[in-house]
């Protein structure tokens, strides 16, 4: 099976080698794999085969046509779902922590897509091998997702996310006390050169903007509200880590250090207990707003904080 991907280089992109640029843009890519694909003439720029050293320019159209082999068949599975809304065009799901959004390498079972395929005939939607999925949440981030039930709805909803007219609000427990109670994190993101699974602030990365507001403070932890102006992979987790306020419990971005900022004694024991309660990043998508793809009516849904996050907050509030 061929994996066809098109990338249009943005107007603000600085000159950069093709292999380095693609390594930072393609999930699970390595520079060696990209260079091999270029040599095998699986990558074209503006309709021509080029070398790895080619310097990309704004407006360049990159077409990638790599043979990935046939993925395992994705099967419908009877997995319970919490549905907030459903009609003939879309479905609003409250995804639990621990559930992968869509099938991918090493995760072809137990995903949200497997569950949705059992609920209705999602198999007809085959865009990017991610049937009906308009946007995604990380495996261990809980909260609201919209899924399209037909191609027309998928295109219209995807356009809203691309144009940033959808509304997405998150709540998170994070380390530390903020000097400014409201702020904007405006920092480009790209894949870490040392760990391809991680996203970090990097010069020349994709533009990424996150708004935050502090709601409560607990001495060494804070409850904050976040709004996304962009939707990059791991955006909230990476942005907060970059300003030294990692999401509590986040194993990939510095959120599980019980000795954070020198905590010791009873505070360290408290944190260890809280980390046992929260076996993931304390991040929840609390609000989702979209315009209905058929009626144009604005739909807004809110999801209460899940039990693990609420338990932590109650323990912290009792200590005040």
Residue frames as qw, qx, qy, qz and C-alpha x, y, z in Angstrom:
[[0.000, 0.887, 0.461, 0.000, 0.00, 0.00, 0.00],
 [0.416, 0.380, -0.010, 0.826, 1.29, 3.43, -0.95],
 [0.273, -0.710, -0.416, 0.498, 1.26, 6.26, 1.59],
 [0.331, 0.564, 0.283, 0.702, 0.58, 9.42, -0.41],
 [0.331, -0.743, -0.326, 0.482, 1.25, 12.64, 1.44],
 [0.372, 0.669, 0.171, 0.620, 1.41, 16.20, 0.13],
 [0.433, -0.637, -0.250, 0.586, 3.11, 19.03, 1.99],
 [0.310, 0.818, 0.165, 0.456, 2.93, 22.66, 0.86],
 [0.541, -0.106, -0.305, 0.777, 5.83, 24.61, 2.36],
 [0.117, -0.865, -0.437, 0.218, 4.44, 27.60, 4.27],
 [0.321, 0.876, 0.053, 0.356, 5.13, 31.21, 3.30],
 [0.295, -0.892, 0.292, -0.182, 7.20, 31.88, 6.42],
 [0.961, -0.162, 0.113, 0.192, 9.43, 28.82, 6.12],
 [0.128, -0.832, 0.471, 0.265, 13.17, 29.49, 6.22],
 [0.648, 0.507, -0.553, -0.134, 15.58, 27.79, 3.82],
 [0.612, -0.419, 0.636, -0.213, 16.29, 24.26, 5.08],
 [0.078, 0.273, -0.915, -0.287, 17.59, 20.97, 3.69],
 [0.689, -0.079, -0.414, -0.589, 14.81, 18.72, 2.38],
 [0.642, -0.081, -0.751, 0.129, 15.82, 15.71, 4.48],
 [0.170, -0.054, -0.597, 0.782, 15.98, 17.74, 7.69],
 [0.403, -0.044, -0.011, -0.914, 12.68, 19.48, 6.95],
 [0.727, -0.096, -0.517, -0.442, 10.82, 16.21, 6.30],
 [0.495, -0.035, -0.778, 0.385, 12.33, 14.52, 9.34],
 [0.025, 0.078, 0.482, -0.872, 10.79, 17.24, 11.49],
 [0.498, 0.059, -0.123, -0.857, 7.45, 17.12, 9.69],
 [0.733, 0.001, -0.579, -0.356, 6.71, 13.39, 9.37],
 [0.720, -0.489, 0.323, -0.371, 5.65, 11.36, 12.40],
 [0.893, -0.229, 0.383, 0.064, 8.04, 8.51, 13.32],
 [0.713, 0.666, -0.115, 0.186, 10.46, 9.55, 10.57],
 [0.644, -0.552, 0.215, 0.484, 14.24, 9.43, 10.89],
 [0.172, 0.798, -0.329, -0.475, 16.67, 11.33, 8.74],
 [0.233, -0.280, 0.878, 0.309, 18.12, 8.07, 7.42],
 [0.423, 0.432, 0.796, -0.045, 14.70, 6.80, 6.34],
 [0.325, 0.852, 0.154, -0.380, 13.94, 10.10, 4.63],
 [0.002, 0.680, -0.583, -0.445, 17.26, 10.06, 2.78],
 [0.336, -0.008, 0.920, 0.200, 16.65, 6.48, 1.62],
 [0.418, 0.653, 0.604, -0.185, 13.18, 7.47, 0.35],
 [0.212, 0.854, -0.157, -0.448, 14.69, 10.41, -1.56],
 [0.128, -0.460, 0.794, 0.377, 17.30, 8.12, -3.16],
 [0.332, 0.230, 0.911, 0.080, 14.55, 5.63, -4.12],
 [0.105, -0.099, -0.396, -0.907, 12.74, 8.52, -5.84],
 [0.203, -0.544, -0.813, 0.040, 9.73, 8.23, -3.59],
 [0.141, -0.759, -0.312, 0.554, 9.74, 11.97, -2.88],
 [0.410, 0.507, 0.366, 0.664, 9.20, 14.75, -5.43],
 [0.138, -0.605, -0.233, 0.749, 9.47, 18.51, -5.08],
 [0.347, 0.632, -0.083, -0.688, 7.45, 20.54, -7.56],
 [0.874, 0.419, 0.059, -0.238, 7.12, 17.42, -9.70],
 [0.557, 0.640, -0.512, 0.133, 10.86, 16.72, -9.84],
 [0.897, -0.299, -0.209, 0.248, 13.21, 14.32, -8.10],
 [0.068, 0.881, -0.316, 0.345, 15.80, 16.17, -6.02],
 [0.578, 0.185, -0.665, 0.435, 18.66, 15.36, -3.65],
 [0.545, -0.594, -0.525, 0.274, 18.53, 15.32, 0.14],
 [0.406, -0.275, -0.108, 0.865, 20.57, 18.52, 0.16],
 [0.048, 0.561, 0.464, 0.684, 17.92, 20.44, -1.79],
 [0.058, -0.160, -0.438, 0.883, 16.96, 23.59, 0.11],
 [0.051, 0.646, 0.756, 0.097, 13.20, 23.90, 0.37],
 [0.044, 0.075, 0.044, 0.995, 11.55, 27.26, -0.33],
 [0.371, 0.351, 0.502, -0.698, 8.16, 28.76, 0.52],
 [0.637, 0.458, -0.096, -0.613, 5.54, 27.49, -1.90],
 [0.196, 0.328, -0.902, -0.200, 7.34, 24.23, -2.71],
 [0.865, -0.073, 0.023, -0.497, 4.96, 21.29, -3.12],
 [0.039, -0.410, 0.909, -0.066, 6.41, 18.08, -1.72],
 [0.872, 0.004, -0.162, -0.462, 4.77, 14.78, -2.69],
 [0.215, -0.421, 0.865, -0.167, 5.70, 11.66, -0.74],
 [0.865, 0.128, -0.227, -0.429, 4.79, 8.24, -2.12],
 [0.041, -0.475, 0.854, -0.207, 6.20, 5.56, 0.17],
 [0.728, -0.094, -0.621, -0.273, 5.27, 1.90, 0.19],
 [0.376, -0.491, 0.534, -0.576, 4.26, 1.10, 3.78],
 [0.173, -0.019, -0.985, 0.022, 2.93, -2.38, 3.22],
 [0.489, -0.474, -0.509, -0.526, -0.59, -3.43, 4.10],
 [0.214, -0.347, 0.583, -0.703, -1.61, -2.56, 7.67],
 [0.017, 0.197, 0.963, -0.182, -3.63, -5.08, 9.69],
 [0.237, -0.530, -0.585, -0.567, -7.38, -4.92, 9.13],
 [0.129, -0.134, 0.459, -0.868, -9.10, -2.65, 11.61],
 [0.301, -0.349, -0.871, -0.170, -12.04, -4.50, 13.13],
 [0.441, -0.578, -0.097, -0.680, -15.18, -3.29, 14.87],
 [0.387, -0.033, -0.801, 0.457, -15.05, -3.88, 18.62],
 [0.439, -0.714, -0.459, -0.295, -17.82, -3.64, 21.20],
 [0.428, -0.040, -0.413, 0.803, -16.18, -1.05, 23.43],
 [0.127, -0.813, -0.536, 0.189, -18.43, 1.16, 25.63],
 [0.307, 0.297, 0.092, 0.900, -18.41, 4.86, 24.73],
 [0.050, -0.626, -0.484, 0.609, -19.71, 7.94, 26.51],
 [0.246, 0.448, 0.524, 0.681, -21.69, 9.79, 23.83],
 [0.028, -0.392, -0.323, 0.861, -22.60, 13.45, 24.41],
 [0.494, 0.572, 0.063, -0.652, -24.40, 14.00, 21.08],
 [0.331, -0.052, 0.837, 0.433, -25.15, 12.11, 17.89],
 [0.601, 0.557, 0.198, -0.538, -27.09, 12.72, 14.68],
 [0.872, 0.426, 0.232, 0.061, -26.79, 11.70, 11.03],
 [0.470, 0.825, -0.199, 0.244, -23.68, 13.84, 10.48],
 [0.251, 0.570, -0.594, 0.508, -21.50, 13.71, 13.58],
 [0.783, -0.471, -0.404, 0.041, -20.93, 12.26, 17.00],
 [0.053, -0.763, 0.414, -0.493, -19.45, 13.91, 20.10],
 [0.866, -0.159, -0.454, 0.134, -17.52, 11.46, 22.28],
 [0.376, -0.831, 0.344, -0.220, -16.03, 11.87, 25.73],
 [0.776, 0.331, -0.517, 0.147, -12.81, 9.86, 25.31],
 [0.760, -0.647, 0.043, 0.035, -11.40, 8.24, 28.45],
 [0.064, -0.782, 0.619, 0.048, -7.71, 8.36, 29.33],
 [0.529, -0.253, 0.808, 0.050, -5.88, 5.31, 28.06],
 [0.695, 0.496, 0.521, -0.012, -7.77, 5.02, 24.77],
 [0.308, -0.195, 0.486, 0.794, -5.89, 5.64, 21.52],
 [0.426, 0.496, 0.086, -0.752, -7.90, 7.79, 19.11],
 [0.777, 0.497, -0.169, -0.348, -7.20, 5.93, 15.88],
 [0.961, -0.050, 0.193, 0.190, -5.41, 2.74, 14.78],
 [0.263, 0.862, -0.433, 0.017, -1.68, 3.12, 14.19],
 [0.586, 0.375, -0.691, 0.196, 1.53, 1.16, 14.53],
 [0.256, 0.042, -0.840, 0.476, 1.25, -1.21, 17.55],
 [0.267, 0.253, 0.556, -0.745, -2.29, 0.07, 18.25],
 [0.292, -0.031, -0.669, -0.683, -4.70, -1.63, 15.85],
 [0.466, -0.449, -0.753, -0.114, -7.13, -2.72, 18.55],
 [0.395, -0.571, -0.544, 0.471, -8.99, -1.04, 21.41],
 [0.183, -0.012, 0.084, 0.979, -9.02, 2.39, 19.76],
 [0.338, 0.423, 0.316, -0.779, -11.82, 4.91, 19.49],
 [0.444, 0.337, -0.515, -0.651, -12.17, 4.04, 15.80],
 [0.217, -0.022, -0.975, -0.038, -12.62, 0.33, 16.63],
 [0.109, 0.372, 0.731, -0.562, -15.42, 1.29, 19.03],
 [0.365, 0.475, 0.011, -0.801, -17.08, 3.66, 16.54],
 [0.322, 0.213, -0.776, -0.498, -16.96, 1.05, 13.78],
 [0.087, -0.237, -0.954, 0.161, -19.04, -1.19, 16.01],
 [0.169, 0.489, 0.483, -0.706, -21.53, 1.60, 16.72],
 [0.576, 0.709, 0.170, -0.369, -22.09, 2.61, 13.08],
 [0.849, 0.336, 0.256, 0.318, -20.64, 1.99, 9.62],
 [0.169, -0.888, 0.226, 0.363, -17.53, 4.10, 9.87],
 [0.692, -0.114, 0.567, 0.431, -15.69, 1.90, 7.38],
 [0.515, 0.722, 0.386, 0.254, -16.91, 3.94, 4.39],
 [0.003, 0.988, -0.150, 0.041, -14.84, 6.90, 5.54],
 [0.921, -0.048, 0.056, 0.382, -11.26, 6.13, 4.63],
 [0.242, 0.915, -0.151, 0.285, -9.50, 9.49, 4.63],
 [0.104, 0.695, -0.618, 0.354, -5.85, 9.04, 5.71],
 [0.576, -0.036, -0.809, 0.113, -6.73, 5.61, 7.13],
 [0.052, -0.102, -0.632, 0.767, -8.38, 7.42, 10.04],
 [0.116, -0.504, -0.746, -0.419, -12.12, 6.92, 9.43],
 [0.274, -0.810, -0.451, -0.254, -14.16, 9.94, 10.44],
 [0.582, -0.528, -0.232, 0.574, -11.50, 11.37, 12.74],
 [0.206, 0.928, 0.130, 0.282, -11.46, 15.16, 12.48],
 [0.021, 0.762, -0.494, 0.419, -8.94, 15.78, 15.28],
 [0.791, -0.088, -0.585, 0.152, -7.34, 13.69, 17.97],
 [0.469, -0.791, 0.280, -0.276, -6.39, 13.57, 21.64],
 [0.205, 0.494, -0.826, 0.178, -3.27, 11.90, 23.00],
 [0.585, -0.152, -0.796, -0.042, -3.84, 8.42, 24.42],
 [0.432, -0.364, -0.657, 0.499, -3.68, 9.58, 28.04],
 [0.128, 0.046, 0.098, -0.986, -5.53, 12.87, 27.55],
 [0.135, 0.476, 0.860, -0.122, -9.24, 12.57, 28.27],
 [0.153, 0.499, 0.182, -0.834, -12.14, 14.62, 26.99],
 [0.587, 0.607, 0.361, -0.396, -14.26, 15.70, 24.05],
 [0.229, -0.202, 0.704, 0.641, -13.79, 14.72, 20.42],
 [0.639, 0.487, 0.125, -0.582, -15.97, 15.26, 17.34],
 [0.379, -0.095, 0.849, 0.356, -16.16, 12.49, 14.74],
 [0.454, 0.324, -0.270, -0.785, -17.72, 12.84, 11.28],
 [0.653, 0.126, 0.721, -0.195, -20.22, 10.24, 10.03],
 [0.706, 0.595, 0.365, 0.122, -20.02, 11.08, 6.32],
 [0.632, 0.154, 0.173, 0.740, -17.52, 12.58, 3.87],
 [0.053, 0.759, 0.228, 0.608, -19.29, 15.94, 3.59],
 [0.562, -0.819, -0.072, -0.090, -19.34, 16.40, 7.36],
 [0.819, -0.267, 0.076, 0.502, -15.71, 15.33, 7.57],
 [0.482, 0.397, 0.184, 0.759, -14.59, 17.95, 5.05],
 [0.151, -0.811, -0.172, -0.538, -16.60, 20.77, 6.62],
 [0.699, -0.712, -0.037, 0.048, -15.52, 19.97, 10.17],
 [0.786, -0.082, 0.097, 0.605, -11.88, 19.55, 9.14],
 [0.296, 0.618, 0.160, 0.710, -12.04, 22.99, 7.51],
 [0.414, -0.860, -0.104, -0.278, -13.20, 24.53, 10.78],
 [0.793, -0.512, 0.088, 0.319, -10.19, 23.09, 12.59],
 [0.661, 0.225, 0.202, 0.687, -7.85, 24.18, 9.78],
 [0.088, 0.691, 0.162, 0.699, -9.25, 27.74, 9.87],
 [0.285, -0.032, -0.621, 0.730, -9.18, 27.70, 13.69],
 [0.402, -0.339, -0.126, -0.841, -12.88, 28.56, 14.01],
 [0.731, -0.351, -0.582, -0.052, -13.56, 25.57, 16.28],
 [0.318, -0.739, 0.326, -0.498, -13.39, 26.09, 20.04],
 [0.831, -0.061, -0.523, 0.181, -11.27, 23.90, 22.29],
 [0.277, -0.745, 0.364, -0.485, -10.70, 24.42, 26.00],
 [0.749, 0.004, -0.625, 0.219, -8.65, 22.18, 28.29],
 [0.509, -0.787, 0.213, -0.277, -8.08, 22.02, 32.04],
 [0.773, 0.248, -0.491, 0.315, -4.82, 20.78, 33.51],
 [0.636, -0.760, 0.084, 0.108, -3.07, 20.40, 36.83],
 [0.654, 0.603, -0.243, 0.387, 0.49, 21.62, 36.35],
 [0.706, -0.289, -0.285, 0.581, 3.63, 22.01, 38.40],
 [0.375, -0.007, -0.084, 0.923, 4.50, 25.35, 40.00],
 [0.032, 0.800, 0.430, -0.418, 2.98, 28.76, 40.58],
 [0.480, 0.576, 0.337, 0.569, 2.74, 31.18, 37.67],
 [0.261, -0.256, -0.135, 0.921, 4.10, 34.72, 37.95],
 [0.320, 0.090, -0.227, -0.915, 1.50, 35.89, 35.44],
 [0.489, 0.171, 0.745, -0.420, -2.01, 34.51, 36.01],
 [0.718, 0.611, 0.294, -0.158, -2.89, 34.86, 32.34],
 [0.208, -0.626, 0.547, 0.515, -0.54, 34.43, 29.44],
 [0.797, 0.557, -0.059, -0.228, 0.24, 33.36, 25.92],
 [0.605, -0.379, 0.610, 0.343, 2.80, 30.76, 24.92],
 [0.649, 0.733, -0.042, -0.200, 3.84, 31.52, 21.34],
 [0.285, -0.607, 0.710, 0.215, 6.65, 29.14, 20.40],
 [0.699, 0.385, -0.458, -0.392, 7.18, 26.99, 17.27],
 [0.753, -0.293, 0.561, -0.177, 7.18, 23.23, 17.75],
 [0.655, 0.480, -0.543, -0.215, 9.02, 20.39, 16.01],
 [0.965, -0.168, -0.200, 0.024, 10.31, 16.90, 16.72],
 [0.478, -0.774, 0.404, 0.094, 13.21, 16.52, 19.11],
 [0.547, 0.617, -0.562, -0.063, 16.44, 15.51, 17.41],
 [0.027, -0.402, 0.860, -0.312, 17.42, 13.40, 20.41],
 [0.289, 0.200, 0.890, -0.292, 14.02, 11.69, 20.90],
 [0.121, -0.108, -0.610, -0.775, 11.77, 11.44, 17.83],
 [0.251, -0.538, -0.803, -0.048, 8.72, 10.68, 19.99],
 [0.240, -0.651, -0.391, 0.605, 8.90, 14.05, 21.71],
 [0.263, 0.790, 0.296, 0.468, 7.85, 17.48, 20.47],
 [0.492, -0.483, -0.195, 0.697, 9.93, 20.47, 21.58],
 [0.156, 0.947, 0.059, -0.273, 10.20, 24.19, 20.98],
 [0.679, -0.079, 0.432, 0.589, 12.51, 24.53, 18.00],
 [0.095, 0.612, -0.196, -0.760, 13.54, 27.33, 15.68],
 [0.271, 0.259, -0.676, -0.635, 11.86, 26.91, 12.32],
 [0.121, 0.211, 0.960, -0.139, 9.19, 24.59, 13.73],
 [0.101, -0.573, -0.672, -0.459, 5.45, 24.79, 13.10],
 [0.162, -0.391, 0.175, -0.889, 3.78, 27.89, 14.59],
 [0.492, -0.408, -0.766, 0.060, 2.03, 27.04, 17.85],
 [0.127, -0.396, 0.215, -0.884, 0.08, 29.28, 20.23],
 [0.477, -0.419, -0.767, 0.095, -1.47, 28.31, 23.57],
 [0.239, -0.608, 0.107, -0.750, -3.42, 30.60, 25.92],
 [0.517, -0.236, -0.769, 0.293, -3.51, 29.83, 29.65],
 [0.328, -0.626, 0.070, -0.704, -5.30, 31.17, 32.72],
 [0.219, 0.085, -0.849, 0.474, -4.67, 30.16, 36.33],
 [0.548, -0.498, -0.438, -0.510, -7.84, 29.07, 38.13],
 [0.744, -0.657, 0.012, -0.119, -6.49, 27.78, 41.48],
 [0.355, 0.625, -0.615, 0.323, -3.13, 27.53, 43.24],
 [0.897, -0.406, -0.148, -0.094, -2.00, 24.88, 45.72],
 [0.571, -0.725, 0.332, 0.195, 1.49, 25.90, 46.82],
 [0.280, -0.449, 0.713, 0.460, 3.45, 23.86, 44.31],
 [0.254, 0.297, 0.843, 0.370, 0.67, 22.86, 41.87],
 [0.264, 0.317, 0.045, -0.910, -1.83, 24.93, 39.87],
 [0.461, 0.487, 0.742, 0.020, -5.11, 24.26, 38.10],
 [0.017, 0.420, -0.266, -0.867, -5.18, 26.09, 34.79],
 [0.646, 0.596, 0.432, -0.202, -7.49, 26.57, 31.81],
 [0.298, -0.338, 0.569, 0.688, -6.03, 26.45, 28.31],
 [0.635, 0.661, 0.247, -0.314, -7.31, 27.49, 24.90],
 [0.625, -0.071, 0.549, 0.551, -5.66, 26.40, 21.67],
 [0.337, 0.745, -0.103, -0.567, -5.10, 28.80, 18.80],
 [0.476, 0.470, -0.686, -0.287, -3.30, 26.03, 16.91],
 [0.918, -0.190, 0.197, -0.287, -3.50, 22.25, 17.16],
 [0.404, 0.596, -0.693, 0.024, -0.03, 20.74, 17.06],
 [0.841, -0.114, -0.525, 0.069, 0.96, 17.30, 18.30],
 [0.655, -0.351, -0.435, 0.509, 1.61, 17.40, 22.08],
 [0.168, 0.677, 0.050, 0.715, 1.20, 21.19, 21.91],
 [0.510, -0.779, -0.004, -0.364, -0.06, 21.82, 25.45],
 [0.902, -0.379, 0.004, 0.207, 2.30, 19.32, 27.05],
 [0.705, 0.219, 0.031, 0.674, 5.37, 20.60, 25.21],
 [0.054, 0.739, 0.050, 0.669, 4.52, 24.29, 25.63],
 [0.609, -0.755, 0.004, -0.244, 3.95, 23.99, 29.38],
 [0.891, -0.238, 0.027, 0.386, 7.15, 22.01, 29.83],
 [0.552, 0.466, 0.044, 0.690, 9.05, 24.70, 27.89],
 [0.125, -0.724, 0.101, -0.671, 8.03, 27.35, 30.46],
 [0.216, 0.214, -0.802, 0.514, 8.88, 25.03, 33.39],
 [0.556, -0.037, 0.424, -0.714, 5.28, 24.18, 34.29],
 [0.242, 0.082, -0.908, -0.331, 4.94, 20.58, 33.05],
 [0.717, -0.272, -0.245, -0.593, 1.56, 18.86, 33.26],
 [0.484, -0.418, 0.671, -0.374, 1.32, 16.88, 36.49],
 [0.810, 0.020, 0.563, -0.160, 1.79, 13.16, 35.90],
 [0.696, 0.678, -0.154, -0.178, 3.10, 13.54, 32.35],
 [0.863, -0.286, 0.310, 0.276, 5.78, 10.84, 31.90],
 [0.707, 0.433, 0.246, 0.502, 7.17, 12.23, 28.64],
 [0.215, 0.725, 0.032, 0.654, 7.45, 15.91, 29.55],
 [0.264, 0.294, -0.527, 0.753, 8.79, 16.04, 33.10],
 [0.503, -0.459, -0.063, -0.730, 5.55, 15.68, 35.00],
 [0.886, -0.320, -0.319, -0.105, 6.30, 12.65, 37.22],
 [0.484, 0.321, -0.517, 0.629, 9.21, 13.95, 39.29],
 [0.560, -0.694, -0.452, -0.005, 8.15, 13.74, 42.93],
 [0.555, -0.464, -0.116, 0.681, 11.18, 15.83, 43.91],
 [0.330, 0.698, 0.325, 0.546, 10.21, 18.64, 41.54],
 [0.020, 0.791, -0.085, 0.605, 11.79, 21.95, 42.52],
 [0.182, 0.372, -0.683, 0.601, 13.33, 20.45, 45.66],
 [0.722, -0.403, -0.054, -0.559, 10.18, 19.08, 47.32],
 [0.360, 0.213, -0.854, 0.309, 11.00, 16.87, 50.30],
 [0.151, -0.005, 0.729, -0.668, 9.47, 15.37, 53.43],
 [0.397, 0.417, 0.707, -0.411, 5.66, 15.40, 53.71],
 [0.453, 0.648, -0.095, -0.605, 5.24, 17.32, 50.45],
 [0.217, 0.410, -0.818, -0.339, 7.24, 14.73, 48.54],
 [0.175, 0.122, 0.961, -0.174, 5.18, 11.91, 50.10],
 [0.439, 0.553, 0.391, -0.590, 1.98, 13.79, 49.18],
 [0.404, 0.594, -0.422, -0.553, 3.12, 14.13, 45.58],
 [0.056, 0.214, -0.965, -0.143, 3.99, 10.43, 45.40],
 [0.308, 0.336, 0.814, -0.360, 0.47, 9.61, 46.61],
 [0.447, 0.649, 0.108, -0.606, -1.07, 11.95, 44.06],
 [0.266, 0.504, -0.688, -0.448, 1.01, 10.42, 41.27],
 [0.144, 0.033, 0.988, -0.046, -0.33, 6.99, 42.24],
 [0.413, 0.553, 0.541, -0.481, -3.85, 8.37, 41.78],
 [0.497, 0.783, -0.070, -0.367, -3.00, 9.96, 38.44],
 [0.743, -0.140, 0.559, 0.340, -1.28, 7.38, 36.22],
 [0.506, 0.534, 0.431, 0.522, -1.24, 9.80, 33.25],
 [0.179, 0.130, -0.023, 0.975, -0.95, 13.49, 32.44],
 [0.045, 0.575, 0.654, -0.490, -3.63, 15.46, 34.32],
 [0.095, 0.240, -0.332, -0.907, -5.03, 17.00, 31.13],
 [0.306, 0.464, 0.822, -0.126, -8.69, 17.00, 30.09],
 [0.001, -0.183, -0.455, -0.871, -10.48, 18.49, 27.05],
 [0.087, 0.370, 0.695, -0.610, -13.38, 20.17, 28.83],
 [0.404, 0.669, 0.257, -0.568, -15.05, 22.19, 26.09],
 [0.345, 0.036, 0.710, 0.613, -15.58, 21.65, 22.37],
 [0.370, 0.668, 0.289, -0.577, -17.42, 23.99, 20.01],
 [0.246, -0.018, 0.707, 0.662, -18.11, 23.51, 16.29],
 [0.508, 0.303, -0.032, -0.806, -20.67, 24.64, 13.75],
 [0.737, 0.178, 0.637, -0.139, -22.93, 21.86, 12.58],
 [0.264, -0.202, 0.665, 0.668, -21.79, 20.85, 9.06],
 [0.100, 0.465, 0.785, 0.397, -25.38, 20.79, 7.73],
 [0.138, -0.851, -0.507, -0.010, -27.41, 23.33, 9.72],
 [0.312, 0.585, -0.135, 0.736, -24.61, 25.77, 10.55],
 [0.568, -0.765, -0.097, -0.288, -25.87, 25.91, 14.15],
 [0.148, 0.613, -0.649, 0.425, -23.16, 26.38, 16.76],
 [0.877, -0.321, -0.351, -0.075, -22.77, 23.34, 18.97],
 [0.052, 0.636, -0.582, 0.504, -20.96, 23.69, 22.30],
 [0.874, -0.300, -0.376, -0.069, -20.36, 20.81, 24.69],
 [0.105, -0.703, 0.563, -0.422, -18.65, 20.65, 28.07],
 [0.831, -0.075, -0.549, 0.051, -17.26, 17.66, 29.93],
 [0.557, -0.794, 0.165, -0.176, -16.70, 17.57, 33.70],
 [0.085, 0.655, -0.740, 0.126, -13.27, 16.71, 35.04],
 [0.796, -0.016, -0.594, -0.118, -12.77, 12.93, 35.38],
 [0.789, -0.589, -0.166, -0.050, -12.47, 11.14, 38.71],
 [0.798, -0.084, -0.154, 0.577, -8.68, 10.98, 38.90],
 [0.250, 0.424, -0.026, 0.870, -8.21, 14.71, 38.36],
 [0.462, -0.669, -0.157, -0.561, -11.11, 15.58, 40.70],
 [0.849, -0.430, -0.256, 0.169, -9.69, 13.33, 43.43],
 [0.608, 0.088, -0.143, 0.776, -6.34, 15.14, 43.25],
 [0.031, -0.538, -0.071, -0.840, -8.02, 18.56, 43.37],
 [0.657, -0.636, -0.242, -0.325, -10.15, 17.59, 46.39],
 [0.820, -0.295, -0.233, 0.431, -7.09, 16.37, 48.29],
 [0.422, 0.232, -0.051, 0.875, -5.24, 19.59, 47.50],
 [0.260, -0.618, -0.176, -0.721, -8.21, 21.76, 48.49],
 [0.760, -0.572, -0.304, -0.058, -8.52, 19.96, 51.82],
 [0.722, -0.133, -0.200, 0.648, -4.93, 20.94, 52.62],
 [0.156, 0.603, 0.071, 0.779, -5.57, 24.66, 52.19]]
